[in-house]
Amino acid sequence: MAFELAAQEKPSASTRVEPQLRISEIFYSLQGEAATVGIPTVFIRLSGCPLRCVYCDTAYAFHGGEVRNMQEILTEVKRHPSRYITVTGGEPLAQKNCLKLLEDLVDEGYEVSLETSGAMNIRKIDDRVSIVMDLKTPSSGEQHRNKYENIQYLSRKDQIKFVIAGREDYIWAKQQLEKYALTEKCLVLFSPVADQQNPTELADAILQDGLAVRFQMQLHKYLWGDVAGR
């Protein structure tokens, strides 16, 4: 009798709580960096981040945001005319339901990329998602948070990004290229920190050293400045 009662009290699938995420913002803009730069993209920015990089330009996403369920997020995304989605933060993987969001988005037929700090384990990310993973440079103040074991889970569809603020960062990034044979695993991005690293000097260094990396600058900042949600 006790077993039958327990079975009757078990909630049905229709009454189970749908996974939720705390969302800082959802907006439609041009992709400002990485392999799909310039492509109209829907951005889903998740709230929260365990890191505090010195040069962070999205500190407003550390706190706050609105709790939404998966259906609400998908409904908002479908309002925009793009098949490209970027899930970013903050650090999106700090919320466990981010993995479910990524899976749902690719199931809907979207081309999905994830921007992550490299401080969280990426092993369980859906294989259909393109990962854009930082390796934090010395100037970030968070170099010690890098999970180098993540490199083994990257493939040719993925990207590693180095945000470079000066010569020390550049030399360190070159060392990582060689140590982990990064350019043989995926696309590697070198990006100058605005107002700290002269972009021309970084471009010249890449050419002089013959690095097989992609130099990039943040397109959106040239178009709209530091306006949030663009």
Backbone as CSV, one residue per row, in Angstrom:
resi,resn,N_x,N_y,N_z,CA_x,CA_y,CA_z,C_x,C_y,C_z
1,MET,0.822,-1.201,0.000,0.000,0.000,0.000,0.860,1.257,0.000
2,ALA,1.923,1.235,0.827,2.793,2.400,0.912,3.448,2.670,-0.441
3,PHE,3.848,1.572,-1.125,4.486,1.734,-2.434,3.507,2.326,-3.437
4,GLU,2.264,1.874,-3.444,1.252,2.374,-4.362,0.979,3.851,-4.108
5,LEU,0.960,4.263,-2.829,0.695,5.650,-2.489,1.831,6.547,-2.983
6,ALA,3.065,6.054,-2.796,4.219,6.831,-3.248,4.174,7.017,-4.757
7,ALA,3.772,5.965,-5.471,3.704,6.036,-6.919,2.659,7.049,-7.358
8,GLN,1.515,7.086,-6.649,0.456,8.025,-6.995,0.869,9.472,-6.752
9,GLU,1.737,9.683,-5.752,2.126,11.041,-5.396,3.271,11.575,-6.251
10,LYS,3.911,10.716,-7.028,5.004,11.147,-7.874,4.486,12.134,-8.920
11,PRO,5.099,13.323,-9.043,4.591,14.316,-9.985,4.722,13.844,-11.422
12,SER,3.733,14.187,-12.229,3.762,13.826,-13.641,4.721,14.741,-14.385
13,ALA,5.043,14.337,-15.614,5.969,15.140,-16.420,5.433,16.542,-16.639
14,SER,4.093,16.669,-16.747,3.489,17.966,-17.022,3.576,18.919,-15.841
15,THR,3.820,18.392,-14.633,3.868,19.247,-13.447,5.306,19.514,-12.994
16,ARG,6.292,18.909,-13.658,7.675,19.127,-13.274,8.110,20.535,-13.633
17,VAL,8.976,21.093,-12.836,9.451,22.449,-13.052,10.433,22.471,-14.221
18,GLU,10.189,23.339,-15.176,11.075,23.454,-16.322,12.383,24.113,-15.902
19,PRO,13.527,23.653,-16.447,14.819,24.268,-16.099,14.806,25.774,-16.334
20,GLN,15.469,26.496,-15.470,15.505,27.949,-15.558,16.945,28.457,-15.584
21,LEU,17.110,29.660,-16.077,18.403,30.325,-16.118,18.211,31.791,-15.748
22,ARG,19.243,32.374,-15.140,19.203,33.812,-14.873,19.857,34.520,-16.060
23,ILE,19.070,35.340,-16.739,19.488,35.989,-17.979,19.747,37.471,-17.741
24,SER,20.927,37.910,-18.147,21.243,39.335,-18.068,20.565,40.100,-19.202
25,GLU,20.645,39.542,-20.412,20.022,40.202,-21.560,20.010,39.250,-22.752
26,ILE,19.056,39.490,-23.642,18.998,38.824,-24.946,18.882,39.937,-25.973
27,PHE,19.794,39.956,-26.946,19.760,41.042,-27.925,20.255,40.558,-29.284
28,TYR,19.937,41.344,-30.305,20.259,41.021,-31.696,21.253,42.048,-32.211
29,SER,22.380,41.572,-32.726,23.412,42.485,-33.193,24.320,41.752,-34.166
30,LEU,25.376,42.427,-34.618,26.407,41.766,-35.403,27.392,41.093,-34.468
31,GLN,27.833,39.899,-34.830,28.894,39.257,-34.061,30.143,40.130,-34.175
32,GLY,30.715,40.485,-33.022,31.814,41.433,-33.021,33.188,40.813,-33.097
33,GLU,33.285,39.493,-32.906,34.600,38.852,-32.903,34.447,37.369,-33.210
34,ALA,35.571,36.656,-33.175,35.605,35.209,-33.407,35.363,34.881,-34.881
35,ALA,35.122,33.602,-35.175,35.090,33.123,-36.559,33.911,33.661,-37.356
36,THR,32.821,34.010,-36.690,31.620,34.479,-37.392,31.462,35.989,-37.302
37,VAL,32.565,36.719,-37.122,32.512,38.177,-37.005,31.746,38.783,-38.174
38,GLY,30.869,39.752,-37.850,30.094,40.450,-38.860,28.755,39.834,-39.184
39,ILE,28.491,38.614,-38.723,27.229,37.934,-39.026,26.151,38.345,-38.017
40,PRO,24.950,38.722,-38.486,23.853,39.017,-37.552,23.593,37.818,-36.632
41,THR,23.555,38.084,-35.334,23.545,37.025,-34.330,22.649,37.414,-33.160
42,VAL,21.978,36.435,-32.587,21.239,36.648,-31.341,22.152,36.263,-30.183
43,PHE,22.323,37.176,-29.247,23.171,36.946,-28.086,22.309,36.680,-26.859
44,ILE,22.635,35.617,-26.150,21.998,35.301,-24.868,23.081,35.441,-23.807
45,ARG,22.984,36.501,-23.009,23.995,36.751,-21.990,23.470,36.280,-20.626
46,LEU,24.144,35.267,-20.066,23.766,34.742,-18.758,24.425,35.558,-17.646
47,SER,23.736,35.681,-16.546,24.262,36.420,-15.400,25.215,35.552,-14.587
48,GLY,26.156,36.220,-13.909,27.049,35.540,-12.985,28.386,35.170,-13.592
49,CYS,29.445,35.309,-12.779,30.779,34.918,-13.203,31.666,34.786,-11.968
50,PRO,32.401,33.670,-11.840,33.295,33.498,-10.690,34.641,34.189,-10.876
51,LEU,34.907,34.730,-12.074,36.177,35.400,-12.340,36.008,36.915,-12.243
52,ARG,37.135,37.594,-12.088,37.139,39.058,-12.058,38.334,39.555,-12.872
53,CYS,38.281,39.368,-14.177,39.373,39.785,-15.044,39.527,41.303,-14.998
54,VAL,40.762,41.760,-14.959,41.058,43.186,-14.834,40.420,43.985,-15.968
55,TYR,40.432,43.432,-17.180,39.957,44.173,-18.352,38.497,43.852,-18.722
56,CYS,37.764,43.203,-17.846,36.389,42.777,-18.166,35.534,43.964,-18.620
57,ASP,34.786,43.781,-19.716,33.909,44.842,-20.212,32.430,44.483,-20.081
58,THR,32.137,43.418,-19.332,30.734,43.050,-19.109,30.470,42.807,-17.621
59,ALA,31.074,43.633,-16.775,30.918,43.458,-15.327,29.470,43.635,-14.888
60,TYR,28.667,44.323,-15.704,27.256,44.487,-15.359,26.509,43.155,-15.310
61,ALA,27.097,42.121,-15.916,26.448,40.806,-15.928,26.838,39.949,-14.723
62,PHE,27.681,40.469,-13.846,28.082,39.694,-12.671,26.896,39.393,-11.763
63,HIS,25.957,40.320,-11.691,24.840,40.206,-10.761,23.527,40.541,-11.477
64,GLY,22.432,40.292,-10.794,21.123,40.672,-11.323,20.643,39.744,-12.413
65,GLY,19.883,40.308,-13.325,19.285,39.510,-14.388,17.894,39.044,-14.030
66,GLU,17.264,38.379,-14.978,15.887,37.902,-14.831,15.842,36.391,-15.004
67,VAL,15.162,35.707,-14.104,15.024,34.259,-14.198,13.986,33.924,-15.261
68,ARG,14.394,33.107,-16.237,13.493,32.695,-17.309,13.609,31.188,-17.518
69,ASN,12.497,30.584,-17.944,12.562,29.166,-18.272,12.949,28.998,-19.739
70,MET,13.207,27.761,-20.133,13.722,27.494,-21.471,12.767,27.962,-22.565
71,GLN,11.483,27.757,-22.371,10.516,28.139,-23.397,10.478,29.644,-23.585
72,GLU,10.577,30.381,-22.489,10.599,31.839,-22.580,11.826,32.320,-23.345
73,ILE,12.956,31.681,-23.102,14.186,32.062,-23.798,14.069,31.769,-25.295
74,LEU,13.574,30.589,-25.636,13.435,30.217,-27.043,12.450,31.127,-27.767
75,THR,11.378,31.503,-27.083,10.394,32.404,-27.681,11.019,33.752,-27.996
76,GLU,11.835,34.263,-27.072,12.519,35.532,-27.295,13.513,35.432,-28.458
77,VAL,14.250,34.341,-28.517,15.224,34.145,-29.590,14.542,34.115,-30.958
78,LYS,13.391,33.480,-31.049,12.692,33.318,-32.321,12.119,34.624,-32.851
79,ARG,12.107,35.660,-32.040,11.637,36.967,-32.488,12.625,37.622,-33.453
80,HIS,13.845,37.122,-33.484,14.909,37.761,-34.266,15.249,36.926,-35.505
81,PRO,15.532,37.579,-36.632,15.740,36.874,-37.907,17.162,36.380,-38.101
82,SER,17.611,35.471,-37.250,18.955,34.926,-37.413,18.985,33.477,-36.970
83,ARG,19.826,32.688,-37.660,20.021,31.290,-37.267,21.294,31.141,-36.436
84,TYR,21.967,32.250,-36.164,23.196,32.211,-35.369,22.924,32.695,-33.951
85,ILE,23.351,31.894,-32.983,23.154,32.211,-31.572,24.500,32.149,-30.862
86,THR,24.775,33.153,-30.032,25.949,33.106,-29.164,25.483,33.174,-27.713
87,VAL,25.864,32.174,-26.936,25.578,32.159,-25.498,26.844,32.643,-24.797
88,THR,26.697,33.698,-24.001,27.855,34.341,-23.409,27.543,34.769,-21.980
89,GLY,28.432,35.552,-21.392,28.224,35.992,-20.018,28.914,37.313,-19.750
90,GLY,29.362,37.508,-18.533,29.558,36.552,-17.448,30.292,35.283,-17.911
91,GLU,30.110,34.270,-17.103,30.570,32.921,-17.430,29.352,32.029,-17.500
92,PRO,28.852,31.724,-18.715,27.601,30.971,-18.846,27.628,29.605,-18.191
93,LEU,28.777,28.923,-18.191,28.833,27.578,-17.616,28.754,27.578,-16.093
94,ALA,28.764,28.749,-15.477,28.582,28.831,-14.029,27.152,28.452,-13.641
95,GLN,26.238,28.482,-14.614,24.867,28.024,-14.387,24.717,26.635,-15.005
96,LYS,24.372,25.659,-14.192,24.354,24.267,-14.666,23.379,24.043,-15.811
97,ASN,22.283,24.816,-15.863,21.302,24.615,-16.921,21.737,25.204,-18.258
98,CYS,22.912,25.806,-18.304,23.447,26.286,-19.579,23.605,25.130,-20.563
99,LEU,24.025,23.974,-20.090,24.205,22.816,-20.974,22.889,22.420,-21.642
100,LYS,21.806,22.479,-20.892,20.491,22.166,-21.432,20.065,23.219,-22.457
101,LEU,20.340,24.481,-22.165,20.019,25.551,-23.114,20.740,25.338,-24.439
102,LEU,22.014,25.032,-24.391,22.786,24.797,-25.612,22.193,23.648,-26.425
103,GLU,21.851,22.574,-25.735,21.263,21.411,-26.411,19.938,21.764,-27.068
104,ASP,19.089,22.511,-26.350,17.788,22.895,-26.900,17.948,23.789,-28.129
105,LEU,18.912,24.690,-28.089,19.114,25.606,-29.214,19.564,24.866,-30.467
106,VAL,20.503,23.939,-30.342,20.945,23.193,-31.532,19.856,22.244,-32.005
107,ASP,19.049,21.733,-31.096,17.908,20.897,-31.496,16.915,21.688,-32.337
108,GLU,16.845,22.987,-32.098,15.952,23.858,-32.863,16.541,24.252,-34.215
109,GLY,17.762,23.811,-34.490,18.371,24.069,-35.783,19.263,25.285,-35.846
110,TYR,19.567,25.903,-34.708,20.420,27.079,-34.692,21.899,26.699,-34.773
111,GLU,22.692,27.600,-35.343,24.150,27.504,-35.300,24.578,28.180,-33.998
112,VAL,25.091,27.413,-33.056,25.289,27.912,-31.692,26.774,27.945,-31.339
113,SER,27.196,29.072,-30.769,28.538,29.179,-30.201,28.421,29.538,-28.726
114,LEU,29.407,29.106,-27.970,29.473,29.385,-26.537,30.771,30.103,-26.231
115,GLU,30.685,31.245,-25.559,31.864,31.971,-25.122,32.112,31.658,-23.650
116,THR,33.266,31.059,-23.357,33.556,30.642,-21.985,34.970,31.031,-21.598
117,SER,35.173,31.230,-20.318,36.448,31.726,-19.802,37.568,30.690,-19.814
118,GLY,37.232,29.429,-19.923,38.228,28.375,-19.808,38.484,27.949,-18.376
119,ALA,37.723,28.525,-17.457,37.875,28.179,-16.044,36.867,27.126,-15.595
120,MET,35.978,26.709,-16.510,34.955,25.707,-16.210,35.158,24.510,-17.131
121,ASN,34.787,23.337,-16.660,34.950,22.130,-17.456,34.009,22.151,-18.662
122,ILE,34.551,21.889,-19.856,33.750,21.948,-21.080,33.405,20.558,-21.629
123,ARG,33.750,19.514,-20.926,33.633,18.150,-21.451,32.203,17.777,-21.834
124,LYS,31.214,18.273,-21.107,29.834,17.841,-21.324,29.059,18.727,-22.299
125,ILE,29.727,19.697,-22.916,29.042,20.562,-23.879,28.663,19.754,-25.115
126,ASP,27.461,19.965,-25.618,26.982,19.281,-26.817,28.004,19.428,-27.949
127,ASP,28.311,18.327,-28.623,29.332,18.307,-29.665,28.996,19.212,-30.852
128,ARG,27.730,19.578,-30.986,27.316,20.409,-32.118,27.573,21.899,-31.869
129,VAL,27.933,22.248,-30.668,28.173,23.646,-30.295,29.625,24.020,-30.586
130,SER,29.828,25.208,-31.152,31.176,25.738,-31.359,31.621,26.469,-30.095
131,ILE,32.730,26.041,-29.514,33.229,26.607,-28.264,34.277,27.669,-28.561
132,VAL,34.097,28.848,-27.976,35.099,29.918,-28.050,35.637,30.082,-26.632
133,MET,36.813,29.535,-26.385,37.339,29.435,-25.027,38.563,30.317,-24.829
134,ASP,38.533,31.129,-23.790,39.704,31.922,-23.427,40.760,31.055,-22.754
135,LEU,42.019,31.414,-22.979,43.079,31.063,-22.051,43.513,32.391,-21.441
136,LYS,43.279,32.547,-20.159,43.490,33.834,-19.499,44.978,34.165,-19.418
137,THR,45.335,35.325,-19.922,46.715,35.789,-19.959,47.126,36.357,-18.601
138,PRO,48.434,36.558,-18.374,48.891,37.071,-17.074,48.245,38.382,-16.656
139,SER,48.018,39.301,-17.607,47.466,40.607,-17.250,46.023,40.542,-16.773
140,SER,45.340,39.442,-17.058,43.927,39.319,-16.657,43.760,39.250,-15.146
141,GLY,44.803,38.784,-14.450,44.692,38.540,-13.017,44.041,37.215,-12.689
142,GLU,43.689,36.444,-13.722,42.981,35.173,-13.510,43.667,34.012,-14.222
143,GLN,44.942,34.171,-14.543,45.677,33.119,-15.242,45.627,31.793,-14.486
144,HIS,45.621,31.868,-13.164,45.630,30.647,-12.340,44.335,29.854,-12.452
145,ARG,43.300,30.438,-13.061,42.016,29.754,-13.176,41.913,28.899,-14.441
146,ASN,42.888,28.993,-15.331,42.830,28.227,-16.575,42.794,26.719,-16.296
147,LYS,41.839,26.028,-16.922,41.775,24.568,-16.864,42.362,24.025,-18.177
148,TYR,43.655,23.751,-18.154,44.334,23.341,-19.383,43.855,21.979,-19.878
149,GLU,43.242,21.197,-18.994,42.700,19.914,-19.425,41.560,20.089,-20.425
150,ASN,40.968,21.288,-20.484,39.905,21.540,-21.461,40.408,21.447,-22.893
151,ILE,41.683,21.696,-23.113,42.222,21.724,-24.473,41.987,20.406,-25.200
152,GLN,42.041,19.298,-24.469,41.856,17.989,-25.102,40.451,17.792,-25.677
153,TYR,39.482,18.590,-25.220,38.102,18.438,-25.690,37.781,19.340,-26.879
154,LEU,38.734,20.158,-27.313,38.495,21.056,-28.434,38.751,20.362,-29.763
155,SER,38.042,20.825,-30.809,38.224,20.268,-32.153,38.305,21.414,-33.153
156,ARG,38.376,21.090,-34.425,38.562,22.100,-35.459,37.404,23.091,-35.542
157,LYS,36.238,22.754,-35.042,35.109,23.680,-35.073,35.180,24.713,-33.955
158,ASP,36.131,24.551,-33.042,36.221,25.400,-31.859,37.311,26.459,-32.007
159,GLN,37.403,27.347,-31.017,38.364,28.438,-31.056,38.932,28.685,-29.662
160,ILE,40.198,29.091,-29.617,40.833,29.539,-28.376,41.200,31.007,-28.547
161,LYS,40.882,31.799,-27.530,41.119,33.238,-27.608,42.119,33.682,-26.540
162,PHE,43.088,34.480,-26.965,44.018,35.146,-26.054,43.730,36.643,-26.100
163,VAL,43.387,37.219,-24.965,43.182,38.666,-24.871,44.488,39.267,-24.356
164,ILE,45.112,40.103,-25.184,46.498,40.518,-24.960,46.578,42.001,-24.615
165,ALA,47.201,42.289,-23.458,47.311,43.666,-22.975,48.719,44.223,-23.100
166,GLY,49.695,43.409,-23.489,51.065,43.900,-23.584,52.028,42.800,-23.974
167,ARG,53.308,43.135,-23.961,54.342,42.219,-24.423,54.389,40.927,-23.609
168,GLU,54.215,41.026,-22.293,54.246,39.831,-21.452,53.161,38.844,-21.863
169,ASP,51.963,39.360,-22.112,50.860,38.499,-22.541,51.177,37.838,-23.876
170,TYR,51.759,38.615,-24.784,52.061,38.104,-26.117,53.071,36.957,-26.051
171,ILE,54.133,37.160,-25.299,55.154,36.115,-25.162,54.557,34.868,-24.517
172,TRP,53.751,35.060,-23.481,53.109,33.930,-22.806,52.186,33.175,-23.766
173,ALA,51.411,33.926,-24.557,50.492,33.292,-25.509,51.265,32.462,-26.531
174,LYS,52.387,32.985,-27.026,53.207,32.213,-27.968,53.703,30.921,-27.331
175,GLN,54.061,30.977,-26.069,54.521,29.771,-25.366,53.424,28.717,-25.297
176,GLN,52.187,29.158,-25.079,51.066,28.207,-25.013,50.780,27.604,-26.383
177,LEU,50.927,28.423,-27.434,50.750,27.902,-28.797,51.654,26.709,-29.047
178,GLU,52.912,26.859,-28.644,53.903,25.801,-28.883,53.704,24.633,-27.929
179,LYS,53.496,24.930,-26.663,53.396,23.878,-25.650,52.250,22.910,-25.930
180,TYR,51.104,23.454,-26.352,49.909,22.622,-26.551,49.567,22.414,-28.033
181,ALA,50.442,22.864,-28.927,50.192,22.726,-30.379,48.783,23.201,-30.733
182,LEU,48.431,24.379,-30.268,47.056,24.852,-30.339,46.562,25.058,-31.761
183,THR,47.424,25.553,-32.642,46.961,25.823,-34.001,46.665,24.548,-34.781
184,GLU,47.115,23.410,-34.270,46.782,22.129,-34.895,45.443,21.592,-34.404
185,LYS,44.939,22.160,-33.320,43.693,21.680,-32.725,42.487,22.490,-33.173
186,CYS,42.649,23.824,-33.270,41.515,24.679,-33.557,42.009,26.054,-33.991
187,LEU,41.079,26.935,-34.347,41.414,28.304,-34.689,41.849,29.044,-33.426
188,VAL,42.936,29.816,-33.528,43.448,30.586,-32.394,43.290,32.073,-32.694
189,LEU,42.749,32.818,-31.734,42.473,34.233,-31.871,43.362,35.044,-30.943
190,PHE,43.960,36.109,-31.466,44.706,37.079,-30.662,43.940,38.396,-30.718
191,SER,43.571,38.903,-29.548,42.750,40.110,-29.488,43.387,41.141,-28.563
192,PRO,43.616,42.383,-29.017,44.218,43.401,-28.153,43.206,43.981,-27.166
193,VAL,43.670,44.261,-25.949,42.836,44.938,-24.967,42.755,46.409,-25.358
194,ALA,41.545,46.921,-25.485,41.356,48.320,-25.876,42.054,49.248,-24.891
195,ASP,42.739,50.235,-25.430,43.420,51.276,-24.642,44.622,50.755,-23.860
196,GLN,45.025,49.500,-24.084,46.208,48.965,-23.415,47.224,48.408,-24.405
197,GLN,46.756,47.615,-25.352,47.634,47.031,-26.353,47.398,47.723,-27.698
198,ASN,48.433,48.355,-28.236,48.318,48.973,-29.546,48.033,47.893,-30.588
199,PRO,46.915,47.975,-31.294,46.560,46.891,-32.222,47.539,46.734,-33.379
200,THR,48.090,47.846,-33.862,49.049,47.766,-34.959,50.310,47.037,-34.522
201,GLU,50.777,47.317,-33.319,51.968,46.640,-32.804,51.726,45.143,-32.647
202,LEU,50.529,44.778,-32.200,50.212,43.354,-32.077,50.160,42.695,-33.453
203,ALA,49.537,43.357,-34.410,49.471,42.814,-35.769,50.871,42.641,-36.358
204,ASP,51.735,43.637,-36.149,53.100,43.550,-36.666,53.863,42.385,-36.032
205,ALA,53.658,42.172,-34.725,54.342,41.075,-34.029,53.904,39.720,-34.571
206,ILE,52.617,39.583,-34.829,52.092,38.334,-35.381,52.729,38.046,-36.744
207,LEU,52.819,39.079,-37.577,53.410,38.911,-38.907,54.903,38.614,-38.812
208,GLN,55.599,39.334,-37.946,57.044,39.130,-37.810,57.373,37.724,-37.338
209,ASP,56.557,37.203,-36.416,56.820,35.876,-35.875,56.168,34.758,-36.692
210,GLY,55.407,35.132,-37.705,54.794,34.131,-38.578,53.818,33.221,-37.859
211,LEU,53.031,33.786,-36.942,52.097,32.968,-36.165,50.859,32.615,-36.994
212,ALA,50.428,31.378,-36.900,49.245,30.913,-37.636,47.982,31.152,-36.810
213,VAL,47.774,32.430,-36.450,46.625,32.807,-35.633,45.807,33.854,-36.377
214,ARG,44.602,34.111,-35.893,43.770,35.168,-36.461,43.803,36.389,-35.542
215,PHE,44.279,37.520,-36.078,44.205,38.783,-35.355,42.768,39.278,-35.419
216,GLN,42.241,39.751,-34.302,40.879,40.262,-34.313,40.749,41.466,-33.402
217,MET,39.840,42.335,-33.776,39.448,43.452,-32.931,37.939,43.387,-32.754
218,GLN,37.431,44.033,-31.733,36.007,43.936,-31.406,35.205,44.893,-32.284
219,LEU,34.636,44.352,-33.348,33.918,45.140,-34.345,32.819,45.992,-33.729
220,HIS,32.085,45.436,-32.784,30.945,46.142,-32.218,31.353,47.436,-31.518
221,LYS,32.565,47.461,-30.957,33.012,48.674,-30.264,33.313,49.799,-31.254
222,TYR,33.713,49.451,-32.460,33.948,50.462,-33.481,32.641,50.988,-34.064
223,LEU,31.614,50.160,-34.031,30.329,50.573,-34.559,29.478,51.321,-33.539
224,TRP,29.477,50.808,-32.293,28.566,51.359,-31.293,29.233,51.740,-29.972
225,GLY,30.555,51.668,-29.894,31.241,51.990,-28.652,30.996,50.922,-27.601
226,ASP,30.934,51.337,-26.342,30.761,50.385,-25.230,29.312,50.261,-24.805
227,VAL,28.387,50.494,-25.735,26.966,50.397,-25.420,26.591,48.961,-25.089
228,ALA,26.011,48.754,-23.922,25.587,47.406,-23.511,24.468,46.922,-24.410
229,GLY,24.476,45.621,-24.659,23.389,45.043,-25.456,23.545,45.271,-26.933
230,ARG,24.761,45.595,-27.398,25.014,45.728,-28.826,26.199,44.854,-29.203
